[in-house]
Amino acid sequence: MGSCLVVAGEKSGCGKTTIALGLMGVFSSRGFKVQGFKVGPDYIDPSYYKFATGREGRNLDLWMLDEDTVLELFDRNSGGVDISIVEGAMGLFDGAYPDDKGSSAHVAKVLKAPVILVVDAGRSSTSIAATILGFKLFDSGLRIEGVILNKVGGESHLNHLRKVIEERTGIKVLGGIPRVEDIALEERHLGLIPAVEKGSIDEKIGRISALLEKHLDLGYILKIANSSSDIPVYEKRVFIGEKREDVVRVGVARDRAFSFYYEDNLDILRFYGCEVVYFSPTEDERLPSGLDAIFIGGGFPEVYADTLEWNRGLREEIKAFSISGKPVYAECGGLMYLGKEIETVEGKGFSMVGVIPVKTVMRGRIKALGYREVLVEKDVSFFRAGDRFRGHEFHYSEPIHEREPDFAFKVIGSTGKTAKEGIYLNNTLASYTHIHLASNPNSAKKIPERIKEISKNTQI
């Protein structure tokens, strides 16, 4: 599996994404094959990794997936690379409520990987050593092998912090990054702005990488990565046997408005018989030819609502495809697009596909956030009654139903609260929950045949 390290933070906002991305860029520029991973359900951070490494970013989530599955996906995606860099989520020990399952520390221990802790050193002095010592002592089963200090005040500040941290904690300080405002990655309400929207991302990664080259002990960081243990033996759960020949053709909406996909989900569909073809709801006037199904993931349709409304021809094609009874599956932003209208926070409305009787209204605060377990209660679209998956929900929009909808899902939150979800009409299904297909590979592998069965009995 090559070398591996986990770049984790003391807290959210400490700079771990910038530093993890910069390390990916630095080692890639030195000729290493680098694979980027993200702890947790985040789509946006991994979208940057491809710009730094040339490889799709991947997710490692120990709430949605069991340990053997995470190890399988890690092994499959790190095969043939020189170094895997895993970016943590939130603070090192922060995971899902109530037991912090799936934290960066949990993932690091499952991977048997060393940890580099990123700490915000702004306005700090000797007391920072007590904080870092607390991280070291909090879990003796974790290997914190180095500290990167962010937002240091200068050389004398760094020298003082280095001395006190190394003397009091025994953890090596790998360098200090000065406060540089123009390297910060831009954000909006769901987190960072997706890399697909950022025309200057290559130049920004270059600036970040150059800064890290100057201020970090990259040789020692590589030594830490090389100290990672071999991946343990495990039983494959997901990618079993040989890749199946394509049996169905699935159109996947992927562009600046719709970019939230777990890459492993697309790999699973391909492995078990789906030919995945991309189309752009903001740019393409027609759907790809010969589709058996459509998959519309999440993203920011509200940001591009005017462009989506303007592309009326494609909206009408998608509506006709849905009315025909062929399978359409949409998640979060895809649900918003399949509805009748999106209303922005400014109160302006934009017409969408109009397949499902719902209007979505953008709000100024989070409407839902958290892990979900999904029980499918109807045979509809990609799924059959009895299928059970795990996923995640995060959105600022609120659905306003034109009438009481039909729901195909029962969702159970991580706190145990239940709700009805998954609006369906014919074989069109739209849900706010982003599911991970690897959480139930036995059901996921049947999706191509399910699509084939429905598609052969319908026509446009």
Secondary structure, 3 states (H helix, E strand, C coil): CCEEEEEEECCCCCCHHHHHHHHHHHHHHCCCCEEEEEECCCCHHHHHHHHHHCCCCEEECCCCCCHHHHHHHHHHHHCCCCEEEEEEEEECCCCECCCCECCHHHHHHHHCCCEEEEEECCCCCCHHHHHHHHHHHHCCCCCEEEEEEEEECCHHHHHHHHHHHHHHHCCEEEEEEECCHHHCCCEECCEECCHHHCCCHHHHHHHHHHHHHHHECHHHHHHHHHCCCCCCCCCCCCCCCCCCCCCEEEEEECCCCEEECCHHHHHHHHHCCEEEEEECCCCCCCCCCCCCEEEECEECCCCCHHHHHHCHHHHHHHHHHHHCCCCEEEECHHHHHHCCEEECCCCCEEECCCCCCEEEEECCCCCEEEEEEEEECCCECCECCCCEEEEEEEECEEEEECCCCCEEEEEEECCCCEEEEEEEECCEEEECCEEEHHHCHHHHCCHHHHHHHHHCCCCC
